[in-house]
Amino acid sequence: MKGTVTISLEDYNKLIDKGKTVADKEEVVLRTAKELSVFLSFLASREDLEKYVTQFNLQSKTSKITFQGTRAMIEFRNAKD
């Protein structure tokens, strides 16, 4: 579908800024996924998980693993929203 739309320069600049924000967040999510996949691959062969999760939380720059009962939760560090 093709068409045109007229928006103010202010709105256009906001749209451009949001695109940059989305790209930055996407980069953080991809980096976090890589960190977590490496860590979870390592965990697959371990029994005492707590010390490894603690160590991961100390080293990870993008995420933190917490537990609520038996459920693991991933918290993003430095998430603005």
Secondary structure as the mmCIF struct_conf table of DSSP 4:
data_model
#
loop_
_struct_conf.conf_type_id
_struct_conf.id
_struct_conf.beg_label_comp_id
_struct_conf.beg_label_asym_id
_struct_conf.beg_label_seq_id
_struct_conf.end_label_comp_id
_struct_conf.end_label_asym_id
_struct_conf.end_label_seq_id
HELX_RH_AL_P HELX_RH_AL_P1 LEU A 9 LEU A 43
TURN_TY1_P TURN_TY1_P1 ALA A 44 SER A 45
BEND BEND1 GLU A 47 GLU A 47
HELX_RH_AL_P HELX_RH_AL_P2 LEU A 49 GLN A 59
BEND BEND2 LYS A 61 THR A 62
STRN STRN1 SER A 63 GLN A 68
TURN_TY1_P TURN_TY1_P2 GLY A 69 THR A 70
STRN STRN2 ARG A 71 PHE A 76
TURN_TY1_P TURN_TY1_P3 ARG A 77 ASN A 78
#
